[in-house]
Amino acid sequence: MSTEKKLKFEEAMQQLEEIVTNLERGDVPLEEALDQFQKGVSLSKFCKETLQNAEQTLTKIVDENGNEKLFEENSELD
């Protein structure tokens, strides 16, 4: 959804937590519960994508020529 794209990660997480809390109470009418569930799924997807993008950014390094490379841990340390 385009509205989630404008949200910050923290705002999306807060909304998702509120939805979960409301649904866990069990006193939400069925139609509203379905709407909240669908919004929660969308927010969850947005948060997951945001985290994956952050992880990809953090695992890249820039070499001396300015080229991006994936950071690889030294497997000899295991």
Sequence and secondary structure as in RCSB ss.txt:
>XXXX:A:sequence
MSTEKKLKFEEAMQQLEEIVTNLERGDVPLEEALDQFQKGVSLSKFCKETLQNAEQTLTKIVDENGNEKLFEENS
ELD
>XXXX:A:secstr
 HHHHHS HHHHHHHHHHHHHHHHH  S HHHHHHHHHHHHHHHHHHHHHHHHHHHHHTEEE TTS EEE    G
GG 
